[in-house]
Amino acid sequence: STQLIKDEKNFYITTPIFYVNAAPHLGHLYSAVIADCLHRYKQLQGFNSRFATGTDEHGLKIQQAAEAAGKDPLTFCTGVSERFKHLFSSCSISFTDYIRTTELRHHQAVKHFWSLLWNQGLIYKGVYEGWYSTQDESFLTPSQVGNALDSLGKEVKVSLESGHKVEWMKEENYMFRLSSFQSQLVDWLRGNPGVIQPERFYNVVLQWLQEDLPDLSVSRHRNRLQWGIPVPGDTEQTIYVWLDALVNYLTAVGYPDQHDQWWHKAHHVIGKDILKFHAIYWPAFLLGAGLPLPQVIHVHSHWTVGGKKMSKSLGNVVDPLEHSQKFTNDGMRYFLLRQGVPDSDCDYTQDKVIKLLNAELADSLGGLLNRCTAPALNPDQVYPSFCSQSFHGDQGGRAVTDDLHMLAAVKSLPAVVEKHYESMHVYKALEAISGCVRQTNGFVQRHAPWKLERKDSRDRRWLDTVLHVSLECLRIYGTLLQPVVPEMSNKLLTRLGVPPDERSWTALNFLPRSQGLDSPFEGRPLGPESGVLFSRLESQNRDKQ
Ligand code: ME8
């Protein structure tokens, strides 16, 4: 039972593993930031959280990209994989495992997984005939294919969902009995309504499962695809890249030897473009292999740039490293999570980034911290005492109705934020925090503590109380913001003198003194002065993107 209690606090979060055919872009960073936020949030709640990310390095698309670059595939993959790793390390993505599908441990995991499916009679040799999109590494039914014009005006067949070109192929290969899992998948979804979030995507998957679910080709002939893992017992065939890639989630927690205590806590963050693979193929494979299904699949939508899909040919691909250098890591993270809505696509423009960060981080939050810690107002550089009589007592209490509203809002803020972090509606959490910051600024503005007379004892008590309340608000905001803007929160909490062991979710008891509890902060010194919290960004008139 000790084991059980230990496992209860385990949590496992993943990002998609990223294709190494091209450089990282904004969308990739977005997936990683969402997962990182959830990982940090769980850790603050006392969970033992593991967080895996990495790169997807096999398949036709990569094979062709390496050829085009004139490099041998592994050298090519290593180069791009390092770029992803560097991006994530630079952007405070605190992964605990970085997996590459070209690693030996992964080859072993995939072979083991394949053999299990094979031994269950779930894989058979057959002939696949149908459409294939190399760009999506995806098989499509005729109803998923339509006509379009290519760049030369020639009529071509494309995937209706992605718009990418498809080709007709006919090949002998191995097939997985996907069709036999249709009703089990429907039962799983019906029995677990929260398993795919947001609900919109849950409904999409249920809809897909109303249609025909043909068996799935899970290998390619070696003549076509060499860059991959050979089928165990048949070196003429290479394992389909999606089967290979999905198993990475197991490899990263030690499959096949020691995945148990983590695997049944798996949470996947994915973009909407790869929903079918994660919500239909993956659960079917797992059912076939007798493994538990993921706890939650968190789906997010896409970023467009200047109203258009990001694409090399349009030249509007946002380099996330360059932009996080320009706007700071925390600035980028804040923007992506504050503006990114999981349910629908969002548009990225530098103008919006600058306006948002200046308003909410530099002016509102940074301004509040600056005011309450400025030596002019707080010459002793301490967390002053809270006096409930001067706040809300019968004699001379100076709080007004708006102040009480503010206190109530901040008091309920942790629960509100928690709810939104749990469902990955981080933008709602940030909206709530930012609303409270605004109210606290209003509180300070209303009572203009700089006009109070420090020598007058009644004024002084009130001044201290106003500062105490504001610092408490800041402490709550700093604590709640840690999953989103870790560096800035650290700076803020350090300035307030909050030590690292008082920054977890259990430290969120707001203003304990006003609730008749001892305030651990009363009289404590503030931390050292550390400059502005977030420097205002210059607007970039020449470049509106
Ligand atoms: O699909 N906006 O890799 P990938 C937001 N290797 N997110 C976006 C985006 C955009 N415009 N474009 C991409 C693969 N993404 C596979 C995954 S998992 C076993 C294998 C995000 O490099 C989105 O999360 O094409 C997408 O799912 C992810 O990047 C992977 O992109």
Residues whose N, C-alpha, C, O or C-beta is under 5 A from the ligand:
A	BS01	ME8	P16 I17 F18 Y19 G27 H28 Y30 S31 D56 A245 L246 I270 G271 I274 S301 H302 W303
